[in-house]
């Protein structure tokens, strides 16, 4: 649905601060997401937040989807 709508899709991987081997998750995400942009971030350390903010410029609408506890509210 996202691709058909021509919306910009970004796969955001949260809680990077609790991951001992983030590259393994990036590889898995790339295998599933294909050419979708992927951004890893941590709200605790600030890692990747500027890159994530840059993907949602002021005046745009963003939608976050994911399971409970993955960091959507943060």
Predicted model as a PDB file, atoms N, CA, C, CB and O in Angstrom, pLDDT in the B-factor column:
MODEL        1                                                                  
ATOM      1  N   UNK A   1       0.830  -1.193   0.000  1.00 55.00           N  
ATOM      2  CA  UNK A   1       0.000   0.000   0.000  1.00 55.00           C  
ATOM      3  C   UNK A   1       0.867   1.246   0.000  1.00 55.00           C  
ATOM      4  CB  UNK A   1      -0.941   0.004   1.206  1.00 55.00           C  
ATOM      5  O   UNK A   1       0.599   2.192  -0.741  1.00 55.00           O  
ATOM      6  N   UNK A   2       1.902   1.252   0.824  1.00 64.00           N  
ATOM      7  CA  UNK A   2       2.771   2.424   0.904  1.00 64.00           C  
ATOM      8  C   UNK A   2       3.420   2.752  -0.421  1.00 64.00           C  
ATOM      9  CB  UNK A   2       3.834   2.211   1.942  1.00 64.00           C  
ATOM     10  O   UNK A   2       3.461   3.915  -0.822  1.00 64.00           O  
ATOM     11  N   UNK A   3       3.919   1.756  -1.095  1.00 66.00           N  
ATOM     12  CA  UNK A   3       4.575   1.995  -2.383  1.00 66.00           C  
ATOM     13  C   UNK A   3       3.575   2.468  -3.422  1.00 66.00           C  
ATOM     14  CB  UNK A   3       5.278   0.728  -2.874  1.00 66.00           C  
ATOM     15  O   UNK A   3       3.886   3.339  -4.234  1.00 66.00           O  
ATOM     16  N   UNK A   4       2.371   1.900  -3.403  1.00 73.00           N  
ATOM     17  CA  UNK A   4       1.352   2.306  -4.367  1.00 73.00           C  
ATOM     18  C   UNK A   4       0.931   3.751  -4.145  1.00 73.00           C  
ATOM     19  CB  UNK A   4       0.137   1.388  -4.276  1.00 73.00           C  
ATOM     20  O   UNK A   4       0.537   4.427  -5.095  1.00 73.00           O  
ATOM     21  N   UNK A   5       1.005   4.232  -2.920  1.00 76.00           N  
ATOM     22  CA  UNK A   5       0.591   5.604  -2.612  1.00 76.00           C  
ATOM     23  C   UNK A   5       1.661   6.624  -2.974  1.00 76.00           C  
ATOM     24  CB  UNK A   5       0.250   5.726  -1.140  1.00 76.00           C  
ATOM     25  O   UNK A   5       1.397   7.827  -2.948  1.00 76.00           O  
ATOM     26  N   UNK A   6       2.842   6.175  -3.305  1.00 77.00           N  
ATOM     27  CA  UNK A   6       3.990   7.022  -3.608  1.00 77.00           C  
ATOM     28  C   UNK A   6       4.483   7.789  -2.385  1.00 77.00           C  
ATOM     29  CB  UNK A   6       3.635   7.994  -4.710  1.00 77.00           C  
ATOM     30  O   UNK A   6       5.225   8.762  -2.519  1.00 77.00           O  
ATOM     31  N   UNK A   7       4.075   7.357  -1.200  1.00 81.00           N  
ATOM     32  CA  UNK A   7       4.582   7.951   0.036  1.00 81.00           C  
ATOM     33  C   UNK A   7       6.040   7.545   0.221  1.00 81.00           C  
ATOM     34  CB  UNK A   7       3.725   7.511   1.263  1.00 81.00           C  
ATOM     35  O   UNK A   7       6.455   6.473  -0.219  1.00 81.00           O  
ATOM     36  N   UNK A   8       6.803   8.399   0.868  1.00 84.00           N  
ATOM     37  CA  UNK A   8       8.177   8.042   1.192  1.00 84.00           C  
ATOM     38  C   UNK A   8       8.125   7.060   2.364  1.00 84.00           C  
ATOM     39  CB  UNK A   8       9.043   9.318   1.540  1.00 84.00           C  
ATOM     40  O   UNK A   8       7.531   7.359   3.399  1.00 84.00           O  
ATOM     41  N   UNK A   9       8.732   5.917   2.205  1.00 87.00           N  
ATOM     42  CA  UNK A   9       8.731   4.899   3.247  1.00 87.00           C  
ATOM     43  C   UNK A   9      10.134   4.783   3.832  1.00 87.00           C  
ATOM     44  CB  UNK A   9       8.249   3.530   2.691  1.00 87.00           C  
ATOM     45  O   UNK A   9      11.118   4.674   3.101  1.00 87.00           O  
ATOM     46  N   UNK A  10      10.210   4.808   5.146  1.00 89.00           N  
ATOM     47  CA  UNK A  10      11.475   4.632   5.851  1.00 89.00           C  
ATOM     48  C   UNK A  10      11.253   3.566   6.916  1.00 89.00           C  
ATOM     49  CB  UNK A  10      11.984   5.984   6.485  1.00 89.00           C  
ATOM     50  O   UNK A  10      10.295   3.637   7.685  1.00 89.00           O  
ATOM     51  N   UNK A  11      12.118   2.603   6.955  1.00 90.00           N  
ATOM     52  CA  UNK A  11      12.075   1.588   7.997  1.00 90.00           C  
ATOM     53  C   UNK A  11      12.972   2.089   9.125  1.00 90.00           C  
ATOM     54  CB  UNK A  11      12.538   0.166   7.460  1.00 90.00           C  
ATOM     55  O   UNK A  11      14.193   2.149   8.974  1.00 90.00           O  
ATOM     56  N   UNK A  12      12.367   2.449  10.251  1.00 90.00           N  
ATOM     57  CA  UNK A  12      13.108   2.991  11.388  1.00 90.00           C  
ATOM     58  C   UNK A  12      13.318   1.893  12.425  1.00 90.00           C  
ATOM     59  CB  UNK A  12      12.360   4.200  12.015  1.00 90.00           C  
ATOM     60  O   UNK A  12      12.361   1.323  12.949  1.00 90.00           O  
ATOM     61  N   UNK A  13      14.568   1.612  12.708  1.00 90.00           N  
ATOM     62  CA  UNK A  13      14.920   0.597  13.702  1.00 90.00           C  
ATOM     63  C   UNK A  13      15.273   1.319  14.997  1.00 90.00           C  
ATOM     64  CB  UNK A  13      16.112  -0.308  13.211  1.00 90.00           C  
ATOM     65  O   UNK A  13      16.299   1.993  15.083  1.00 90.00           O  
ATOM     66  N   UNK A  14      14.419   1.173  15.995  1.00 90.00           N  
ATOM     67  CA  UNK A  14      14.603   1.891  17.252  1.00 90.00           C  
ATOM     68  C   UNK A  14      15.422   1.078  18.253  1.00 90.00           C  
ATOM     69  CB  UNK A  14      13.250   2.246  17.855  1.00 90.00           C  
ATOM     70  O   UNK A  14      15.764  -0.083  18.023  1.00 90.00           O  
ATOM     71  N   UNK A  15      15.718   1.732  19.360  1.00 90.00           N  
ATOM     72  CA  UNK A  15      16.412   1.109  20.497  1.00 90.00           C  
ATOM     73  C   UNK A  15      17.777   0.544  20.122  1.00 90.00           C  
ATOM     74  CB  UNK A  15      15.558   0.006  21.078  1.00 90.00           C  
ATOM     75  O   UNK A  15      18.166  -0.526  20.590  1.00 90.00           O  
ATOM     76  N   UNK A  16      18.500   1.274  19.272  1.00 91.00           N  
ATOM     77  CA  UNK A  16      19.819   0.817  18.853  1.00 91.00           C  
ATOM     78  C   UNK A  16      20.787   0.716  20.033  1.00 91.00           C  
ATOM     79  CB  UNK A  16      20.385   1.755  17.797  1.00 91.00           C  
ATOM     80  O   UNK A  16      21.781  -0.006  19.958  1.00 91.00           O  
ATOM     81  N   UNK A  17      20.503   1.434  21.120  1.00 91.00           N  
ATOM     82  CA  UNK A  17      21.376   1.401  22.298  1.00 91.00           C  
ATOM     83  C   UNK A  17      21.330   0.063  23.028  1.00 91.00           C  
ATOM     84  CB  UNK A  17      20.994   2.508  23.253  1.00 91.00           C  
ATOM     85  O   UNK A  17      22.241  -0.238  23.800  1.00 91.00           O  
ATOM     86  N   UNK A  18      20.304  -0.741  22.810  1.00 91.00           N  
ATOM     87  CA  UNK A  18      20.219  -2.038  23.491  1.00 91.00           C  
ATOM     88  C   UNK A  18      20.630  -3.197  22.586  1.00 91.00           C  
ATOM     89  CB  UNK A  18      18.806  -2.265  23.999  1.00 91.00           C  
ATOM     90  O   UNK A  18      20.455  -4.362  22.943  1.00 91.00           O  
ATOM     91  N   UNK A  19      21.167  -2.878  21.433  1.00 88.00           N  
ATOM     92  CA  UNK A  19      21.534  -3.901  20.460  1.00 88.00           C  
ATOM     93  C   UNK A  19      23.053  -4.047  20.408  1.00 88.00           C  
ATOM     94  CB  UNK A  19      20.973  -3.553  19.062  1.00 88.00           C  
ATOM     95  O   UNK A  19      23.770  -3.088  20.125  1.00 88.00           O  
ATOM     96  N   UNK A  20      23.528  -5.250  20.681  1.00 89.00           N  
ATOM     97  CA  UNK A  20      24.980  -5.472  20.680  1.00 89.00           C  
ATOM     98  C   UNK A  20      25.543  -5.614  19.273  1.00 89.00           C  
ATOM     99  CB  UNK A  20      25.317  -6.711  21.486  1.00 89.00           C  
ATOM    100  O   UNK A  20      26.733  -5.381  19.062  1.00 89.00           O  
ATOM    101  N   UNK A  21      24.702  -5.996  18.299  1.00 89.00           N  
ATOM    102  CA  UNK A  21      25.172  -6.174  16.924  1.00 89.00           C  
ATOM    103  C   UNK A  21      24.135  -5.604  15.949  1.00 89.00           C  
ATOM    104  CB  UNK A  21      25.442  -7.680  16.621  1.00 89.00           C  
ATOM    105  O   UNK A  21      23.418  -6.366  15.300  1.00 89.00           O  
ATOM    106  N   UNK A  22      24.048  -4.264  15.840  1.00 87.00           N  
ATOM    107  CA  UNK A  22      23.010  -3.668  15.003  1.00 87.00           C  
ATOM    108  C   UNK A  22      23.132  -4.045  13.526  1.00 87.00           C  
ATOM    109  CB  UNK A  22      23.052  -2.174  15.140  1.00 87.00           C  
ATOM    110  O   UNK A  22      22.125  -4.091  12.820  1.00 87.00           O  
ATOM    111  N   UNK A  23      24.328  -4.310  13.058  1.00 90.00           N  
ATOM    112  CA  UNK A  23      24.494  -4.626  11.638  1.00 90.00           C  
ATOM    113  C   UNK A  23      23.708  -5.872  11.245  1.00 90.00           C  
ATOM    114  CB  UNK A  23      25.973  -4.821  11.310  1.00 90.00           C  
ATOM    115  O   UNK A  23      23.197  -5.953  10.128  1.00 90.00           O  
ATOM    116  N   UNK A  24      23.606  -6.826  12.134  1.00 91.00           N  
ATOM    117  CA  UNK A  24      22.836  -8.037  11.833  1.00 91.00           C  
ATOM    118  C   UNK A  24      21.371  -7.675  11.557  1.00 91.00           C  
ATOM    119  CB  UNK A  24      22.932  -9.053  13.008  1.00 91.00           C  
ATOM    120  O   UNK A  24      20.748  -8.258  10.670  1.00 91.00           O  
ATOM    121  N   UNK A  25      20.822  -6.720  12.310  1.00 88.00           N  
ATOM    122  CA  UNK A  25      19.436  -6.322  12.106  1.00 88.00           C  
ATOM    123  C   UNK A  25      19.278  -5.486  10.837  1.00 88.00           C  
ATOM    124  CB  UNK A  25      18.930  -5.541  13.315  1.00 88.00           C  
ATOM    125  O   UNK A  25      18.258  -5.583  10.154  1.00 88.00           O  
ATOM    126  N   UNK A  26      20.279  -4.667  10.518  1.00 89.00           N  
ATOM    127  CA  UNK A  26      20.250  -3.916   9.263  1.00 89.00           C  
ATOM    128  C   UNK A  26      20.252  -4.878   8.075  1.00 89.00           C  
ATOM    129  CB  UNK A  26      21.457  -2.946   9.177  1.00 89.00           C  
ATOM    130  O   UNK A  26      19.529  -4.666   7.102  1.00 89.00           O  
ATOM    131  N   UNK A  27      21.056  -5.927   8.151  1.00 92.00           N  
ATOM    132  CA  UNK A  27      21.097  -6.910   7.072  1.00 92.00           C  
ATOM    133  C   UNK A  27      19.760  -7.613   6.914  1.00 92.00           C  
ATOM    134  CB  UNK A  27      22.194  -7.934   7.328  1.00 92.00           C  
ATOM    135  O   UNK A  27      19.288  -7.800   5.793  1.00 92.00           O  
ATOM    136  N   UNK A  28      19.152  -7.999   8.010  1.00 92.00           N  
ATOM    137  CA  UNK A  28      17.834  -8.644   7.953  1.00 92.00           C  
ATOM    138  C   UNK A  28      16.791  -7.686   7.383  1.00 92.00           C  
ATOM    139  CB  UNK A  28      17.404  -9.126   9.356  1.00 92.00           C  
ATOM    140  O   UNK A  28      15.957  -8.080   6.567  1.00 92.00           O  
ATOM    141  N   UNK A  29      16.841  -6.436   7.815  1.00 90.00           N  
ATOM    142  CA  UNK A  29      15.889  -5.441   7.327  1.00 90.00           C  
ATOM    143  C   UNK A  29      16.070  -5.204   5.831  1.00 90.00           C  
ATOM    144  CB  UNK A  29      16.050  -4.122   8.094  1.00 90.00           C  
ATOM    145  O   UNK A  29      15.086  -5.105   5.098  1.00 90.00           O  
ATOM    146  N   UNK A  30      17.326  -5.112   5.366  1.00 91.00           N  
ATOM    147  CA  UNK A  30      17.580  -4.921   3.930  1.00 91.00           C  
ATOM    148  C   UNK A  30      17.035  -6.090   3.111  1.00 91.00           C  
ATOM    149  CB  UNK A  30      19.089  -4.759   3.670  1.00 91.00           C  
ATOM    150  O   UNK A  30      16.507  -5.901   2.016  1.00 91.00           O  
ATOM    151  N   UNK A  31      17.168  -7.295   3.656  1.00 94.00           N  
ATOM    152  CA  UNK A  31      16.676  -8.484   2.944  1.00 94.00           C  
ATOM    153  C   UNK A  31      15.161  -8.435   2.783  1.00 94.00           C  
ATOM    154  CB  UNK A  31      17.083  -9.768   3.690  1.00 94.00           C  
ATOM    155  O   UNK A  31      14.625  -8.898   1.776  1.00 94.00           O  
ATOM    156  N   UNK A  32      14.475  -7.878   3.767  1.00 88.00           N  
ATOM    157  CA  UNK A  32      13.016  -7.795   3.717  1.00 88.00           C  
ATOM    158  C   UNK A  32      12.545  -6.542   2.982  1.00 88.00           C  
ATOM    159  CB  UNK A  32      12.440  -7.813   5.129  1.00 88.00           C  
ATOM    160  O   UNK A  32      11.626  -6.602   2.166  1.00 88.00           O  
ATOM    161  N   UNK A  33      13.175  -5.419   3.274  1.00 86.00           N  
ATOM    162  CA  UNK A  33      12.693  -4.122   2.794  1.00 86.00           C  
ATOM    163  C   UNK A  33      13.133  -3.782   1.376  1.00 86.00           C  
ATOM    164  CB  UNK A  33      13.157  -3.048   3.716  1.00 86.00           C  
ATOM    165  O   UNK A  33      12.561  -2.891   0.749  1.00 86.00           O  
ATOM    166  N   UNK A  34      14.128  -4.473   0.873  1.00 86.00           N  
ATOM    167  CA  UNK A  34      14.596  -4.160  -0.479  1.00 86.00           C  
ATOM    168  C   UNK A  34      15.194  -2.775  -0.558  1.00 86.00           C  
ATOM    169  CB  UNK A  34      13.461  -4.281  -1.472  1.00 86.00           C  
ATOM    170  O   UNK A  34      16.173  -2.479   0.127  1.00 86.00           O  
ATOM    171  N   UNK A  35      14.611  -1.915  -1.394  1.00 87.00           N  
ATOM    172  CA  UNK A  35      15.178  -0.587  -1.623  1.00 87.00           C  
ATOM    173  C   UNK A  35      14.627   0.490  -0.685  1.00 87.00           C  
ATOM    174  CB  UNK A  35      14.928  -0.179  -3.042  1.00 87.00           C  
ATOM    175  O   UNK A  35      14.916   1.672  -0.870  1.00 87.00           O  
ATOM    176  N   UNK A  36      13.846   0.100   0.309  1.00 88.00           N  
ATOM    177  CA  UNK A  36      13.317   1.068   1.274  1.00 88.00           C  
ATOM    178  C   UNK A  36      14.460   1.576   2.146  1.00 88.00           C  
ATOM    179  CB  UNK A  36      12.193   0.432   2.153  1.00 88.00           C  
ATOM    180  O   UNK A  36      15.310   0.801   2.583  1.00 88.00           O  
ATOM    181  N   UNK A  37      14.473   2.874   2.395  1.00 90.00           N  
ATOM    182  CA  UNK A  37      15.501   3.472   3.228  1.00 90.00           C  
ATOM    183  C   UNK A  37      15.365   2.973   4.668  1.00 90.00           C  
ATOM    184  CB  UNK A  37      15.415   5.010   3.174  1.00 90.00           C  
ATOM    185  O   UNK A  37      14.255   2.814   5.177  1.00 90.00           O  
ATOM    186  N   UNK A  38      16.509   2.729   5.318  1.00 91.00           N  
ATOM    187  CA  UNK A  38      16.524   2.218   6.687  1.00 91.00           C  
ATOM    188  C   UNK A  38      17.310   3.184   7.563  1.00 91.00           C  
ATOM    189  CB  UNK A  38      17.138   0.785   6.749  1.00 91.00           C  
ATOM    190  O   UNK A  38      18.388   3.648   7.191  1.00 91.00           O  
ATOM    191  N   UNK A  39      16.756   3.476   8.725  1.00 92.00           N  
ATOM    192  CA  UNK A  39      17.416   4.379   9.666  1.00 92.00           C  
ATOM    193  C   UNK A  39      17.375   3.764  11.056  1.00 92.00           C  
ATOM    194  CB  UNK A  39      16.743   5.781   9.663  1.00 92.00           C  
ATOM    195  O   UNK A  39      16.299   3.431  11.554  1.00 92.00           O  
ATOM    196  N   UNK A  40      18.517   3.612  11.678  1.00 92.00           N  
ATOM    197  CA  UNK A  40      18.580   3.133  13.049  1.00 92.00           C  
ATOM    198  C   UNK A  40      18.753   4.301  13.990  1.00 92.00           C  
ATOM    199  CB  UNK A  40      19.718   2.126  13.228  1.00 92.00           C  
ATOM    200  O   UNK A  40      19.474   5.249  13.682  1.00 92.00           O  
ATOM    201  N   UNK A  41      18.096   4.241  15.137  1.00 92.00           N  
ATOM    202  CA  UNK A  41      18.212   5.348  16.079  1.00 92.00           C  
ATOM    203  C   UNK A  41      18.036   4.880  17.517  1.00 92.00           C  
ATOM    204  CB  UNK A  41      17.188   6.425  15.755  1.00 92.00           C  
ATOM    205  O   UNK A  41      17.559   3.776  17.778  1.00 92.00           O  
ATOM    206  N   UNK A  42      18.433   5.742  18.435  1.00 92.00           N  
ATOM    207  CA  UNK A  42      18.245   5.507  19.858  1.00 92.00           C  
ATOM    208  C   UNK A  42      17.795   6.811  20.496  1.00 92.00           C  
ATOM    209  CB  UNK A  42      19.550   4.971  20.527  1.00 92.00           C  
ATOM    210  O   UNK A  42      18.497   7.819  20.412  1.00 92.00           O  
ATOM    211  N   UNK A  43      16.647   6.799  21.125  1.00 90.00           N  
ATOM    212  CA  UNK A  43      16.192   8.001  21.830  1.00 90.00           C  
ATOM    213  C   UNK A  43      16.981   8.194  23.128  1.00 90.00           C  
ATOM    214  CB  UNK A  43      14.678   7.912  22.133  1.00 90.00           C  
ATOM    215  O   UNK A  43      17.044   9.305  23.654  1.00 90.00           O  
ATOM    216  N   UNK A  44      17.566   7.147  23.632  1.00 92.00           N  
ATOM    217  CA  UNK A  44      18.345   7.244  24.875  1.00 92.00           C  
ATOM    218  C   UNK A  44      19.694   7.921  24.648  1.00 92.00           C  
ATOM    219  CB  UNK A  44      18.562   5.853  25.473  1.00 92.00           C  
ATOM    220  O   UNK A  44      20.113   8.746  25.459  1.00 92.00           O  
ATOM    221  N   UNK A  45      20.379   7.583  23.555  1.00 94.00           N  
ATOM    222  CA  UNK A  45      21.706   8.147  23.300  1.00 94.00           C  
ATOM    223  C   UNK A  45      21.683   9.278  22.277  1.00 94.00           C  
ATOM    224  CB  UNK A  45      22.640   7.062  22.827  1.00 94.00           C  
ATOM    225  O   UNK A  45      22.631  10.059  22.192  1.00 94.00           O  
ATOM    226  N   UNK A  46      20.608   9.366  21.504  1.00 94.00           N  
ATOM    227  CA  UNK A  46      20.516  10.375  20.456  1.00 94.00           C  
ATOM    228  C   UNK A  46      21.078   9.903  19.122  1.00 94.00           C  
ATOM    229  CB  UNK A  46      21.234  11.618  20.888  1.00 94.00           C  
ATOM    230  O   UNK A  46      20.966  10.602  18.116  1.00 94.00           O  
ATOM    231  N   UNK A  47      21.679   8.723  19.112  1.00 93.00           N  
ATOM    232  CA  UNK A  47      22.258   8.172  17.878  1.00 93.00           C  
ATOM    233  C   UNK A  47      21.181   8.090  16.792  1.00 93.00           C  
ATOM    234  CB  UNK A  47      22.879   6.763  18.137  1.00 93.00           C  
ATOM    235  O   UNK A  47      20.113   7.519  17.016  1.00 93.00           O  
ATOM    236  N   UNK A  48      21.460   8.653  15.635  1.00 93.00           N  
ATOM    237  CA  UNK A  48      20.581   8.544  14.483  1.00 93.00           C  
ATOM    238  C   UNK A  48      19.365   9.446  14.482  1.00 93.00           C  
ATOM    239  CB  UNK A  48      20.134   7.178  14.369  1.00 93.00           C  
ATOM    240  O   UNK A  48      18.616   9.453  13.505  1.00 93.00           O  
ATOM    241  N   UNK A  49      19.140  10.213  15.548  1.00 93.00           N  
ATOM    242  CA  UNK A  49      17.936  11.042  15.608  1.00 93.00           C  
ATOM    243  C   UNK A  49      17.938  12.168  14.578  1.00 93.00           C  
ATOM    244  CB  UNK A  49      17.788  11.628  16.990  1.00 93.00           C  
ATOM    245  O   UNK A  49      16.899  12.466  13.988  1.00 93.00           O  
ATOM    246  N   UNK A  50      19.080  12.788  14.359  1.00 94.00           N  
ATOM    247  CA  UNK A  50      19.138  13.867  13.360  1.00 94.00           C  
ATOM    248  C   UNK A  50      18.812  13.330  11.973  1.00 94.00           C  
ATOM    249  CB  UNK A  50      20.531  14.533  13.356  1.00 94.00           C  
ATOM    250  O   UNK A  50      18.100  13.976  11.205  1.00 94.00           O  
ATOM    251  N   UNK A  51      19.329  12.156  11.653  1.00 94.00           N  
ATOM    252  CA  UNK A  51      19.028  11.549  10.349  1.00 94.00           C  
ATOM    253  C   UNK A  51      17.536  11.257  10.234  1.00 94.00           C  
ATOM    254  CB  UNK A  51      19.845  10.249  10.147  1.00 94.00           C  
ATOM    255  O   UNK A  51      16.931  11.498   9.190  1.00 94.00           O  
ATOM    256  N   UNK A  52      16.946  10.738  11.305  1.00 91.00           N  
ATOM    257  CA  UNK A  52      15.518  10.439  11.301  1.00 91.00           C  
ATOM    258  C   UNK A  52      14.693  11.715  11.172  1.00 91.00           C  
ATOM    259  CB  UNK A  52      15.127   9.686  12.574  1.00 91.00           C  
ATOM    260  O   UNK A  52      13.730  11.757  10.406  1.00 91.00           O  
ATOM    261  N   UNK A  53      15.066  12.754  11.918  1.00 91.00           N  
ATOM    262  CA  UNK A  53      14.362  14.040  11.815  1.00 91.00           C  
ATOM    263  C   UNK A  53      14.447  14.596  10.399  1.00 91.00           C  
ATOM    264  CB  UNK A  53      14.944  15.057  12.814  1.00 91.00           C  
ATOM    265  O   UNK A  53      13.491  15.195   9.907  1.00 91.00           O  
ATOM    266  N   UNK A  54      15.572  14.403   9.753  1.00 92.00           N  
ATOM    267  CA  UNK A  54      15.755  14.899   8.391  1.00 92.00           C  
ATOM    268  C   UNK A  54      14.854  14.202   7.382  1.00 92.00           C  
ATOM    269  CB  UNK A  54      17.190  14.734   7.978  1.00 92.00           C  
ATOM    270  O   UNK A  54      14.615  14.726   6.294  1.00 92.00           O  
ATOM    271  N   UNK A  55      14.362  13.044   7.732  1.00 90.00           N  
ATOM    272  CA  UNK A  55      13.478  12.301   6.834  1.00 90.00           C  
ATOM    273  C   UNK A  55      12.027  12.757   6.950  1.00 90.00           C  
ATOM    274  CB  UNK A  55      13.572  10.813   7.125  1.00 90.00           C  
ATOM    275  O   UNK A  55      11.187  12.397   6.125  1.00 90.00           O  
ATOM    276  N   UNK A  56      11.738  13.555   7.983  1.00 88.00           N  
ATOM    277  CA  UNK A  56      10.384  14.078   8.180  1.00 88.00           C  
ATOM    278  C   UNK A  56      10.495  15.597   8.327  1.00 88.00           C  
ATOM    279  CB  UNK A  56       9.685  13.425   9.444  1.00 88.00           C  
ATOM    280  O   UNK A  56      10.471  16.120   9.441  1.00 88.00           O  
ATOM    281  N   UNK A  57      10.616  16.301   7.202  1.00 88.00           N  
ATOM    282  CA  UNK A  57      10.783  17.752   7.276  1.00 88.00           C  
ATOM    283  C   UNK A  57       9.547  18.442   7.870  1.00 88.00           C  
ATOM    284  CB  UNK A  57      11.074  18.315   5.883  1.00 88.00           C  
ATOM    285  O   UNK A  57       8.447  17.893   7.817  1.00 88.00           O  
ATOM    286  N   UNK A  58       9.725  19.627   8.429  1.00 91.00           N  
ATOM    287  CA  UNK A  58       8.589  20.373   8.967  1.00 91.00           C  
ATOM    288  C   UNK A  58       7.482  20.511   7.915  1.00 91.00           C  
ATOM    289  CB  UNK A  58       9.043  21.765   9.451  1.00 91.00           C  
ATOM    290  O   UNK A  58       7.754  20.724   6.733  1.00 91.00           O  
ATOM    291  N   UNK A  59       6.250  20.385   8.361  1.00 91.00           N  
ATOM    292  CA  UNK A  59       5.110  20.515   7.468  1.00 91.00           C  
ATOM    293  C   UNK A  59       4.685  19.233   6.791  1.00 91.00           C  
ATOM    294  CB  UNK A  59       5.411  21.510   6.443  1.00 91.00           C  
ATOM    295  O   UNK A  59       3.735  19.229   6.008  1.00 91.00           O  
ATOM    296  N   UNK A  60       5.378  18.139   7.082  1.00 89.00           N  
ATOM    297  CA  UNK A  60       4.992  16.854   6.494  1.00 89.00           C  
ATOM    298  C   UNK A  60       4.299  16.000   7.553  1.00 89.00           C  
ATOM    299  CB  UNK A  60       6.231  16.111   5.914  1.00 89.00           C  
ATOM    300  O   UNK A  60       4.386  16.282   8.748  1.00 89.00           O  
ATOM    301  N   UNK A  61       3.632  14.986   7.114  1.00 87.00           N  
ATOM    302  CA  UNK A  61       2.941  14.066   8.005  1.00 87.00           C  
ATOM    303  C   UNK A  61       3.678  12.743   8.030  1.00 87.00           C  
ATOM    304  CB  UNK A  61       1.476  13.867   7.569  1.00 87.00           C  
ATOM    305  O   UNK A  61       4.101  12.235   6.991  1.00 87.00           O  
ATOM    306  N   UNK A  62       3.829  12.190   9.215  1.00 87.00           N  
ATOM    307  CA  UNK A  62       4.493  10.893   9.365  1.00 87.00           C  
ATOM    308  C   UNK A  62       3.546   9.933  10.060  1.00 87.00           C  
ATOM    309  CB  UNK A  62       5.823  11.027  10.161  1.00 87.00           C  
ATOM    310  O   UNK A  62       2.705  10.338  10.863  1.00 87.00           O  
ATOM    311  N   UNK A  63       3.689   8.686   9.750  1.00 87.00           N  
ATOM    312  CA  UNK A  63       2.904   7.625  10.386  1.00 87.00           C  
ATOM    313  C   UNK A  63       3.885   6.567  10.867  1.00 87.00           C  
ATOM    314  CB  UNK A  63       1.833   7.010   9.396  1.00 87.00           C  
ATOM    315  O   UNK A  63       4.728   6.095  10.104  1.00 87.00           O  
ATOM    316  N   UNK A  64       3.771   6.204  12.118  1.00 86.00           N  
ATOM    317  CA  UNK A  64       4.624   5.163  12.683  1.00 86.00           C  
ATOM    318  C   UNK A  64       3.777   3.923  12.932  1.00 86.00           C  
ATOM    319  CB  UNK A  64       5.311   5.644  13.999  1.00 86.00           C  
ATOM    320  O   UNK A  64       2.661   4.014  13.443  1.00 86.00           O  
ATOM    321  N   UNK A  65       4.306   2.787  12.574  1.00 87.00           N  
ATOM    322  CA  UNK A  65       3.602   1.528  12.792  1.00 87.00           C  
ATOM    323  C   UNK A  65       4.577   0.524  13.390  1.00 87.00           C  
ATOM    324  CB  UNK A  65       2.987   0.987  11.466  1.00 87.00           C  
ATOM    325  O   UNK A  65       5.755   0.502  13.035  1.00 87.00           O  
ATOM    326  N   UNK A  66       4.088  -0.287  14.278  1.00 87.00           N  
ATOM    327  CA  UNK A  66       4.934  -1.307  14.882  1.00 87.00           C  
ATOM    328  C   UNK A  66       4.268  -1.906  16.091  1.00 87.00           C  
ATOM    329  CB  UNK A  66       6.282  -0.732  15.262  1.00 87.00           C  
ATOM    330  O   UNK A  66       3.250  -1.409  16.573  1.00 87.00           O  
ATOM    331  N   UNK A  67       4.846  -2.961  16.568  1.00 90.00           N  
ATOM    332  CA  UNK A  67       4.313  -3.671  17.731  1.00 90.00           C  
ATOM    333  C   UNK A  67       4.434  -2.818  18.991  1.00 90.00           C  
ATOM    334  CB  UNK A  67       5.043  -5.008  17.924  1.00 90.00           C  
ATOM    335  O   UNK A  67       5.194  -1.850  19.029  1.00 90.00           O  
ATOM    336  N   UNK A  68       3.691  -3.184  20.001  1.00 92.00           N  
ATOM    337  CA  UNK A  68       3.763  -2.525  21.296  1.00 92.00           C  
ATOM    338  C   UNK A  68       5.169  -2.661  21.870  1.00 92.00           C  
ATOM    339  CB  UNK A  68       2.720  -3.114  22.266  1.00 92.00           C  
ATOM    340  O   UNK A  68       5.758  -3.741  21.844  1.00 92.00           O  
ATOM    341  N   UNK A  69       5.700  -1.558  22.388  1.00 87.00           N  
ATOM    342  CA  UNK A  69       7.003  -1.588  23.041  1.00 87.00           C  
ATOM    343  C   UNK A  69       8.192  -1.342  22.157  1.00 87.00           C  
ATOM    344  CB  UNK A  69       7.179  -2.862  23.682  1.00 87.00           C  
ATOM    345  O   UNK A  69       9.326  -1.419  22.631  1.00 87.00           O  
ATOM    346  N   UNK A  70       7.981  -1.043  20.868  1.00 85.00           N  
ATOM    347  CA  UNK A  70       9.122  -0.858  19.973  1.00 85.00           C  
ATOM    348  C   UNK A  70       9.648   0.570  19.927  1.00 85.00           C  
ATOM    349  CB  UNK A  70       8.746  -1.281  18.597  1.00 85.00           C  
ATOM    350  O   UNK A  70      10.668   0.823  19.286  1.00 85.00           O  
ATOM    351  N   UNK A  71       8.973   1.517  20.595  1.00 81.00           N  
ATOM    352  CA  UNK A  71       9.491   2.871  20.658  1.00 81.00           C  
ATOM    353  C   UNK A  71       8.743   3.903  19.824  1.00 81.00           C  
ATOM    354  CB  UNK A  71      10.886   2.858  20.241  1.00 81.00           C  
ATOM    355  O   UNK A  71       9.273   4.989  19.588  1.00 81.00           O  
ATOM    356  N   UNK A  72       7.565   3.610  19.386  1.00 83.00           N  
ATOM    357  CA  UNK A  72       6.809   4.547  18.557  1.00 83.00           C  
ATOM    358  C   UNK A  72       6.512   5.853  19.299  1.00 83.00           C  
ATOM    359  CB  UNK A  72       5.504   3.904  18.099  1.00 83.00           C  
ATOM    360  O   UNK A  72       6.685   6.937  18.741  1.00 83.00           O  
ATOM    361  N   UNK A  73       6.078   5.756  20.520  1.00 84.00           N  
ATOM    362  CA  UNK A  73       5.723   6.957  21.295  1.00 84.00           C  
ATOM    363  C   UNK A  73       6.932   7.823  21.578  1.00 84.00           C  
ATOM    364  CB  UNK A  73       5.060   6.567  22.608  1.00 84.00           C  
ATOM    365  O   UNK A  73       6.838   9.050  21.556  1.00 84.00           O  
ATOM    366  N   UNK A  74       8.053   7.204  21.840  1.00 77.00           N  
ATOM    367  CA  UNK A  74       9.269   7.952  22.129  1.00 77.00           C  
ATOM    368  C   UNK A  74       9.677   8.732  20.910  1.00 77.00           C  
ATOM    369  CB  UNK A  74      10.402   7.023  22.577  1.00 77.00           C  
ATOM    370  O   UNK A  74      10.685   9.437  20.937  1.00 77.00           O  
TER     371      UNK A  74                                                      
ENDMDL                                                                          
END                                                                             
